[in-house]
Amino acid sequence: MTGRGTAAAPVIGDKQTASKRTRMSPEARRDQLLEFGLEMVRDRPLEEITIDAIADAAGVSRALLFHYFASKQDYHVAIAQAQADRMLACTEPDASLGDPIAILTASMAAFVDFVSENRSAYTALIRGASSSDPAMRDVFDRTREVMVGRVLDHAPAFGVEVTPTVVLSVHGWVAFVEETTIRWLTSPTVTREDLLGLITAALPTLAGAAS
């Protein structure tokens, strides 16, 4: 789970005119529309990202945007999925580090930094767990399952056998990491290093107790 960085987002104001004149493939246009949404959600809640704002920023009509996304909610789900994919890519384990604690620490550092830089979008993803929209909940559930799976894949390196109890404890640890990091962002009463020490040390302790 090391930091890979994220793709540079488009500069909205500078590209409005150019995007009106540029013929793009369907895939490229859809990706561009998502990029505008990902840029906007960096500093405002997901629910405030409107179809009109995206269409205006991209220099396209509402009708064209609805050609790629069936509804505003469908667009929001696509933004959440893109954000989740970026987070997972950023925090992918780096086996070349060798030591399992080093791998875990690097991944958690990347996670904390990613969430710090994308707090509005990530908070929206976390809220997807309690969303009334099944598609939004699915994005959250699939993202968490990937995170849990990564930890379980490395469990033998910690000398931990993967049992049902260990699986349960890892799910609990991922939820702990998410909530603790969000809490730290809203009330940073400890340093980033203290936060990393807490969430990193909690995993082997919890997994060891569960096994």
Stockholm file with secondary structure:
# STOCKHOLM 1.0

chainA/1-211         MTGRGTAAAPVIGDKQTASKRTRMSPEARRDQLLEFGLEMVRDRPLEEITIDAIADAAGVSRALLFHYFASKQDYHVAIAQAQADRMLACTEPDASLGDPIAILTASMAAFVDFVSENRSAYTALIRGASSSDPAMRDVFDRTREVMVGRVLDHAPAFGVEVTPTVVLSVHGWVAFVEETTIRWLTSPTVTREDLLGLITAALPTLAGAAS
#=GR chainA/1-211 SS CCCCCCCCCCCHHHHHHHHHHCCCCHHHHHHHHHHHHHHHTTSSCGGGCCHHHHHHHHTCCHHHHHHHCSSHHHHHHHHHHHHHHHHHHHTCCCGGGCSHHHHHHHHHHHHHHHHHHTHHHHHHHHHGGGCSCHHHHHHHHHHHHHHHHHHHHHGGGGTCCCCHHHHHHHHHHHHHHHHHHHHHHHSCCSCHHHHHHHHHHHHHHHHHHHC
#=GC SS_cons         CCCCCCCCCCCHHHHHHHHHHCCCCHHHHHHHHHHHHHHHTTSSCGGGCCHHHHHHHHTCCHHHHHHHCSSHHHHHHHHHHHHHHHHHHHTCCCGGGCSHHHHHHHHHHHHHHHHHHTHHHHHHHHHGGGCSCHHHHHHHHHHHHHHHHHHHHHGGGGTCCCCHHHHHHHHHHHHHHHHHHHHHHHSCCSCHHHHHHHHHHHHHHHHHHHC
//
